[in-house]
Amino acid sequence: MGRKLALILIAVLVIVTNVPLHALAEQRNFSVSAQAAVLIEQESGRVLYGKNENTPMRIASITKIMTAILAIESGKMNEMVKVTSRAEGTEGSSLYLRAGEKIKLEDLVYGLMLRSGNDSAVAIAEHVGGSLEGFIYLMNEKAKEIGMNNTMFQNPHGLDDHEDHYSSAYDMALLTQYAMGSDQYRTIVSTKSYRVDGEQIRVWRNKNRLLTELYKYSTGGKTGYTKRAKRTLVSTAKKDGTNLIAVTLNAPSDWHDHMNLFNWAFNAYTMEVLVEEGILLEIDDEFYKDHVYAPYSFEYPLTNSEQDALIKEITLYRPPGKIRSQNYAPPQPVGKVEFKINDDLIGQIPLLYDAPEVEEKKGFWARFIDIFSFTIGVRSSD
């Protein structure tokens, strides 16, 4: 039964967040060098562009996004980490940690994300997971939780030391969407330089050139490279209230790929508030009028043509007759509002009866729980 419910929830998630409306592809006047790429809008998760986005591939150091968010969520960021000889001896990009030295976990995460330290990744993993192997287990459990269905982690840094360490462009976009929900993560990846005053003074400058010099709308990301994975890149950008996430795998010209994708999407799409949190004013029924409300707002990226084709449908339980209305308590949710473009469902918001004081805006996963509960529990009125 549990597995069946999980499958239903995933189906609802796909319907609401990943409607592949790629009608604007012919309007792009640029090519994407990456073997695999994806561009999504951060709030809705809508895929705006995709190229082999679900193909599992080597991902190099963008692996460290998972390492960073697990460290942040561990609640241990202020703890001191003792560097082991295993961490010190990690090959590749390095912070030049020394076995036996102690450094704060928060500093290690900055070094991980700004300078891509592989030794930092191992030190973080051993401290947070209890062992390197324990941390890898946590990485894969978190991947399942987020819905990364084409992903397998075998290390915390992305080196090519395992054949079955991989992910897809879309899965890495999902991971980044999840991570961007953390204030601390957003602060770290948007930091251009960071200084550590400890046993050894260290100053790290962010390797993400989009953030430091190339793109004024950049808000962060993570670079990656190995001989087998080639150049990999995750980046985020914000302009006029629109937040975008781009991922490229094996991209010879990744900086240009990301800037071209961002500029195209910022020009083609506008974030539209389709439902405001609060009372729905367009309901005229005597029983429901001024009593039905949306528990949160719903925003979605749309082109001008899609705005013209947008259809809004409100469904409510049949209201009671006048005799029953005085003591009648409708079920919750009492209905739903749906949005469609050319018969594609792009969003579904539950409607509640008798609005209390405005509640705190719900997060990404809480919305899906509401939608899921409504989908399996509310029938359309006749």
C-alpha positions as CSV (number, residue, x, y, z in Angstrom):
1,M,0.0,0.0,0.0
2,G,2.8,2.4,0.9
3,R,4.5,1.8,-2.5
4,K,1.2,2.4,-4.3
5,L,0.8,5.8,-2.5
6,A,4.4,6.8,-3.3
7,L,3.8,6.1,-7.0
8,I,0.6,8.2,-7.0
9,L,2.5,11.0,-5.3
10,I,5.2,10.9,-7.9
11,A,2.6,11.0,-10.7
12,V,1.0,14.1,-9.2
13,L,4.4,15.7,-8.9
14,V,5.2,15.1,-12.6
15,I,1.8,16.4,-13.7
16,V,2.2,19.6,-11.8
17,T,5.9,20.4,-12.1
18,N,7.2,18.9,-15.3
19,V,4.8,19.6,-18.1
20,P,7.2,19.7,-21.1
21,L,5.9,22.7,-23.0
22,H,8.9,23.2,-25.2
23,A,7.1,25.1,-27.9
24,L,9.6,27.9,-28.0
25,A,12.6,25.8,-29.0
26,E,12.4,27.1,-32.6
27,Q,12.7,30.6,-31.4
28,R,16.2,30.1,-29.9
29,N,19.0,31.6,-32.0
30,F,21.8,29.7,-30.3
31,S,23.0,26.1,-29.8
32,V,24.0,24.3,-26.6
33,S,27.4,22.7,-26.6
34,A,26.6,20.3,-23.8
35,Q,25.9,16.6,-24.3
36,A,23.1,16.9,-21.8
37,A,21.5,20.1,-20.4
38,V,18.4,21.3,-18.6
39,L,16.9,24.7,-17.6
40,I,14.2,24.9,-15.1
41,E,12.3,27.7,-13.3
42,Q,13.1,27.3,-9.6
43,E,9.8,27.9,-7.9
44,S,7.5,25.7,-10.1
45,G,10.2,23.3,-11.4
46,R,8.9,23.8,-14.9
47,V,11.4,22.5,-17.5
48,L,12.0,25.3,-20.0
49,Y,14.7,23.6,-22.0
50,G,16.0,20.0,-22.1
51,K,18.6,18.1,-24.0
52,N,19.2,14.4,-23.0
53,E,18.2,15.7,-19.5
54,N,17.3,12.3,-18.1
55,T,20.4,10.5,-19.4
56,P,22.7,9.2,-16.5
57,M,26.2,10.6,-17.0
58,R,29.4,11.4,-15.0
59,I,29.0,14.6,-13.1
60,A,32.4,15.4,-11.5
61,S,32.4,18.0,-8.8
62,I,28.8,19.2,-9.0
63,T,28.5,16.1,-6.8
64,K,29.5,18.5,-4.0
65,I,26.1,20.2,-4.0
66,M,24.8,17.0,-2.2
67,T,27.8,17.0,0.1
68,A,27.2,20.6,1.0
69,I,23.4,20.4,1.7
70,L,23.9,17.3,3.9
71,A,26.5,19.1,5.9
72,I,24.2,22.1,6.3
73,E,21.3,20.0,7.3
74,S,23.4,18.0,9.8
75,G,23.2,20.8,12.4
76,K,27.0,20.5,12.9
77,M,28.2,23.6,11.0
78,N,29.8,25.1,14.1
79,E,31.6,21.9,15.1
80,M,35.3,21.5,14.7
81,V,36.5,18.8,12.3
82,K,39.7,16.9,12.8
83,V,41.3,16.2,9.4
84,T,42.3,12.6,8.8
85,S,45.1,11.2,6.8
86,R,42.5,9.8,4.4
87,A,41.1,13.3,3.8
88,E,44.6,14.8,3.4
89,G,45.6,12.3,0.8
90,T,42.6,12.9,-1.5
91,E,43.8,13.5,-5.1
92,G,42.8,16.4,-7.3
93,S,41.6,19.8,-6.4
94,S,42.6,20.6,-2.8
95,L,42.4,23.0,0.1
96,Y,45.8,21.5,1.2
97,L,44.4,20.3,4.5
98,R,46.8,18.7,6.9
99,A,46.1,15.5,8.8
100,G,45.5,16.3,12.5
101,E,44.5,20.0,12.0
102,K,41.1,21.2,13.2
103,I,38.9,23.3,11.1
104,K,35.2,24.3,11.5
105,L,32.7,22.4,9.4
106,E,31.3,25.6,8.0
107,D,34.7,26.7,6.7
108,L,35.1,23.3,5.1
109,V,31.8,23.7,3.2
110,Y,32.9,27.1,2.0
111,G,36.1,25.5,0.7
112,L,34.1,22.7,-0.8
113,M,31.9,25.0,-2.8
114,L,34.2,27.9,-3.7
115,R,37.5,26.0,-4.3
116,S,36.1,22.5,-4.9
117,G,38.4,20.9,-2.4
118,N,38.3,17.1,-2.7
119,D,40.1,16.8,0.7
120,S,37.4,19.0,2.2
121,A,34.7,16.7,0.8
122,V,36.2,13.7,2.5
123,A,36.7,15.5,5.8
124,I,33.0,16.6,5.7
125,A,31.8,13.2,4.8
126,E,33.8,11.5,7.7
127,H,32.5,14.0,10.2
128,V,28.9,14.2,9.2
129,G,28.4,10.5,8.2
130,G,30.7,9.0,10.9
131,S,32.6,7.4,8.0
132,L,33.0,7.9,4.3
133,E,30.8,4.9,3.6
134,G,28.1,6.1,6.1
135,F,28.0,9.5,4.3
136,I,27.6,7.9,0.9
137,Y,24.6,6.0,2.3
138,L,23.1,9.4,3.4
139,M,23.8,10.9,-0.1
140,N,21.8,8.1,-1.8
141,E,19.0,8.3,0.7
142,K,18.6,12.0,0.2
143,A,18.7,11.5,-3.6
144,K,15.7,9.1,-3.2
145,E,13.9,11.6,-1.0
146,I,14.3,14.4,-3.5
147,G,13.2,12.1,-6.5
148,M,16.6,11.8,-8.2
149,N,15.7,8.6,-10.1
150,N,18.7,8.5,-12.4
151,T,21.4,9.0,-9.8
152,M,23.9,7.0,-7.8
153,F,26.5,8.4,-5.5
154,Q,29.7,6.5,-4.6
155,N,31.8,9.4,-3.2
156,P,31.4,12.9,-1.8
157,H,33.5,14.7,-4.4
158,G,32.8,13.4,-7.9
159,L,36.2,11.9,-8.8
160,D,36.2,9.1,-11.3
161,D,37.1,6.4,-8.8
162,H,33.9,4.4,-9.3
163,E,32.1,3.3,-12.5
164,D,28.7,3.7,-11.0
165,H,28.9,7.3,-9.8
166,Y,26.5,9.2,-12.0
167,S,23.5,11.5,-12.3
168,S,21.4,13.3,-14.9
169,A,21.1,17.0,-15.7
170,Y,17.5,16.9,-14.6
171,D,18.3,15.2,-11.3
172,M,21.0,17.7,-10.6
173,A,18.5,20.5,-11.2
174,L,16.1,18.9,-8.7
175,L,18.9,18.7,-6.2
176,T,19.8,22.4,-6.7
177,Q,16.1,23.3,-6.4
178,Y,16.0,21.6,-3.1
179,A,19.3,23.1,-1.9
180,M,18.2,26.6,-2.9
181,G,15.5,26.3,-0.2
182,S,18.3,26.7,2.4
183,D,19.3,30.2,3.3
184,Q,22.7,29.0,4.4
185,Y,23.3,27.2,1.1
186,R,22.3,30.3,-0.9
187,T,24.7,32.4,1.1
188,I,27.6,30.0,0.6
189,V,27.2,29.6,-3.2
190,S,26.7,33.3,-3.8
191,T,30.0,34.2,-1.9
192,K,32.7,35.4,-4.2
193,S,35.6,35.1,-1.7
194,Y,36.0,33.7,1.8
195,R,38.7,34.0,4.5
196,V,39.4,31.5,7.2
197,D,41.3,32.7,10.3
198,G,42.4,29.5,12.1
199,E,45.5,27.4,12.6
200,Q,46.3,28.6,9.1
201,I,45.0,31.7,7.3
202,R,43.3,30.7,4.1
203,V,41.5,32.9,1.5
204,W,39.4,31.2,-1.2
205,R,38.0,32.8,-4.4
206,N,35.0,31.2,-6.0
207,K,35.8,29.3,-9.2
208,N,32.3,30.1,-10.7
209,R,33.2,32.7,-13.2
210,L,29.5,33.4,-14.0
211,L,29.2,34.7,-10.4
212,T,32.6,36.5,-10.1
213,E,32.9,38.2,-13.5
214,L,30.7,37.0,-16.4
215,Y,27.0,37.3,-15.6
216,K,25.5,40.0,-13.5
217,Y,22.3,38.0,-12.8
218,S,24.2,35.0,-11.4
219,T,23.3,33.9,-7.9
220,G,25.6,30.9,-7.5
221,G,26.3,27.4,-8.6
222,K,29.0,24.8,-8.7
223,T,31.7,23.9,-11.3
224,G,33.1,20.5,-12.1
225,Y,35.7,18.8,-14.2
226,T,37.3,15.4,-14.6
227,K,39.0,13.8,-17.6
228,R,36.1,11.4,-18.0
229,A,33.2,13.7,-17.1
230,K,34.7,16.7,-18.9
231,R,33.2,20.1,-18.0
232,T,30.1,20.1,-15.8
233,L,28.3,23.1,-14.4
234,V,25.3,24.0,-12.3
235,S,24.3,27.6,-12.0
236,T,21.5,29.8,-10.8
237,A,20.3,33.2,-11.9
238,K,17.7,35.7,-10.9
239,K,16.2,38.6,-12.8
240,D,12.9,40.6,-12.3
241,G,11.6,38.0,-9.8
242,T,12.3,35.0,-12.0
243,N,14.8,32.4,-10.6
244,L,16.4,29.9,-13.0
245,I,18.5,26.8,-12.6
246,A,20.7,25.5,-15.4
247,V,22.7,22.3,-15.6
248,T,25.1,21.2,-18.3
249,L,27.1,17.9,-18.5
250,N,30.1,17.5,-20.8
251,A,29.9,21.0,-22.2
252,P,32.9,22.4,-24.0
253,S,31.4,26.0,-23.8
254,D,29.5,25.8,-20.5
255,W,29.8,29.5,-19.6
256,H,28.2,30.5,-22.9
257,D,25.6,27.7,-22.7
258,H,24.4,29.0,-19.3
259,M,24.3,32.7,-20.3
260,N,22.5,31.9,-23.5
261,L,19.9,29.8,-21.8
262,F,19.3,32.3,-19.0
263,N,19.1,35.3,-21.4
264,W,16.6,33.4,-23.7
265,A,14.4,32.4,-20.8
266,F,14.4,35.8,-19.1
267,N,13.3,37.3,-22.4
268,A,10.7,34.6,-23.3
269,Y,9.0,33.9,-20.0
270,T,7.4,36.0,-17.3
271,M,6.5,34.8,-13.8
272,E,2.7,35.1,-13.5
273,V,0.8,35.0,-10.2
274,L,-2.1,32.7,-11.2
275,V,-3.6,32.5,-7.8
276,E,-3.2,34.9,-4.9
277,E,-3.1,33.6,-1.4
278,G,-6.5,34.4,0.3
279,I,-10.1,34.7,-0.6
280,L,-11.2,33.9,-4.2
281,L,-13.3,36.9,-5.2
282,E,-14.7,35.4,-8.4
283,I,-16.9,32.9,-6.6
284,D,-20.5,34.2,-6.6
285,D,-22.4,31.2,-5.1
286,E,-24.4,32.4,-2.0
287,F,-23.0,29.8,0.3
288,Y,-19.3,29.9,-0.8
289,K,-19.0,33.6,-1.6
290,D,-16.2,35.3,0.5
291,H,-15.6,32.0,2.4
292,V,-13.4,30.0,-0.1
293,Y,-9.7,30.7,-0.1
294,A,-6.4,29.5,-1.5
295,P,-3.9,28.6,1.3
296,Y,-0.9,29.9,-0.8
297,S,-0.1,31.7,-4.0
298,F,0.7,29.9,-7.2
299,E,3.2,31.4,-9.7
300,Y,4.2,30.0,-13.0
301,P,6.5,31.0,-15.9
302,L,4.5,31.7,-19.1
303,T,5.2,33.1,-22.6
304,N,2.8,35.7,-24.0
305,S,1.1,33.0,-26.2
306,E,0.7,30.7,-23.3
307,Q,-0.9,33.5,-21.3
308,D,-3.5,33.9,-24.1
309,A,-4.2,30.1,-24.1
310,L,-4.4,29.7,-20.3
311,I,-7.6,28.2,-18.9
312,K,-8.7,28.5,-15.3
313,E,-11.2,26.0,-13.9
314,I,-12.7,26.1,-10.3
315,T,-14.3,23.0,-9.0
316,L,-16.3,23.0,-5.7
317,Y,-18.5,20.5,-3.9
318,R,-22.2,21.1,-4.6
319,P,-23.3,23.6,-2.0
320,P,-26.1,22.6,0.4
321,G,-29.7,23.8,0.0
322,K,-31.0,26.6,2.1
323,I,-32.5,24.2,4.7
324,R,-29.1,22.5,5.3
325,S,-26.8,25.4,4.9
326,Q,-27.0,26.7,8.5
327,N,-25.3,23.8,10.2
328,Y,-23.5,22.4,7.1
329,A,-19.7,22.0,7.4
330,P,-18.2,21.3,3.9
331,P,-15.2,18.8,3.7
332,Q,-11.7,20.1,3.5
333,P,-10.4,20.9,0.9
334,V,-13.8,22.1,-0.4
335,G,-12.6,22.2,-4.0
336,K,-9.7,23.1,-6.3
337,V,-8.6,25.5,-9.0
338,E,-6.8,24.1,-12.0
339,F,-4.8,25.8,-14.8
340,K,-4.4,24.3,-18.2
341,I,-2.7,25.2,-21.5
342,N,-3.9,23.3,-24.5
343,D,-5.3,20.6,-22.3
344,D,-2.0,20.2,-20.3
345,L,-2.5,20.6,-16.6
346,I,0.2,22.9,-15.3
347,G,-1.0,23.5,-11.7
348,Q,-3.7,22.5,-9.2
349,I,-4.3,24.3,-5.9
350,P,-6.6,23.0,-3.2
351,L,-9.3,25.4,-2.0
352,L,-10.4,25.6,1.7
353,Y,-13.5,26.9,3.4
354,D,-13.8,29.7,6.0
355,A,-10.3,31.3,5.9
356,P,-8.6,31.7,9.2
357,E,-5.8,34.2,9.7
358,V,-3.2,34.0,6.8
359,E,-1.0,31.1,7.3
360,E,2.8,31.0,6.6
361,K,3.5,30.4,3.0
362,K,4.0,26.7,2.3
363,G,7.1,25.2,0.9
364,F,7.8,23.1,-2.1
365,W,7.0,19.7,-0.7
366,A,4.1,20.8,1.6
367,R,2.2,21.9,-1.5
368,F,2.5,18.5,-3.1
369,I,1.2,16.8,0.1
370,D,-1.9,19.1,-0.2
371,I,-2.3,18.4,-3.9
372,F,-1.8,14.7,-3.4
373,S,-4.4,14.5,-0.6
374,F,-6.8,16.4,-2.6
375,T,-6.3,14.3,-5.8
376,I,-7.1,11.1,-4.0
377,G,-9.8,12.4,-1.7
378,V,-12.0,14.9,-3.5
379,R,-14.5,14.2,-6.2
380,S,-15.6,16.6,-8.8
381,S,-19.1,18.0,-8.4
382,D,-21.8,16.9,-10.8
